[in-house]
Structures are given as structure tokens and as C-alpha cells.
Amino acid sequence: FDLEEGEDILPSWVRSLKRAKKHGVKILLGTDTWADSATPYGKFNISEIKLLVDVLEMTPLEAITAATKHGAEACGIGDKVGTVEKGKLADLLVVRKDPVSDIEVLLDKDNVRYVIKDGKFVVDHP
């Protein structure tokens, strides 16, 4: 969602989502973007997580949960992915600071310490 392009619909979008959240509707994130040099994979997902915090007034943990657990549950694969639990598959992003305290941590690639994909370290910046 582009805040500038969607400025005219933003107030109703925010009201609707806040109302849904208030009534227990699980909010989740998804994207229809593709990965290329102009739209690196994950860039818009991180921006949407921040948008949930800044505009919908979710806590950082609620926003991260919307991007992980709730998405997996909506796709019917919550028993396999979406949370870090024994027996589940997981690709992990490990950052130097706590994103639950400050969601902005996720926006700065210098905060990335490790990326683990399919059990292998693909980024290792100790």
C-alpha cells in the first residue's frame, strides 16, 4: 500500500482495519509484488509491517505476528510454518536489536546479523 497514492482512501482503510482488529479479526500481510532489482524481495513486506505499527497503532509484536503466524494460518500451513517451534520449518532473520521494542530495526539492513534459509546460514554478519 502506497501512502501517497492511496491518500484519498487511507482514512476509510484505517477505520475499517481498526474496527476489524477491535472485533478480533486477524490482520495479516500479503503482497503481490515480485522480486527484481527495483523491488527487492521483502522490502515492501517490512514497510507494511511498519505501516501497521504507525497507522493502525498495532504493537510491533502484533505487526510481526500479522506478517508471520497469521499469514501461515490463512494459507492453511500454520502447522508447518509461521512460528518458531520444534518440528516446524523456518527461515529466520536475526537482527542485532529487538524489533519488538523498535520496529525500525527491521528497516536498516545494517541490523541484519544472520539470515538462515533451509537450515543454512546465507547471511552471516557476526
CORRAZI-V204274 format. One line per field, one symbol per residue. burial: 1 if it has 16 or more other C-alpha atoms within 10 Angstrom, else 0. A space follows every 50 residues. Layout:
burial = ???
//
This chain:
burial = 00000000010000001100000001111000000000000001111111 11100101111111111111111000010011100000110001100000 00111100001101100000000000
//
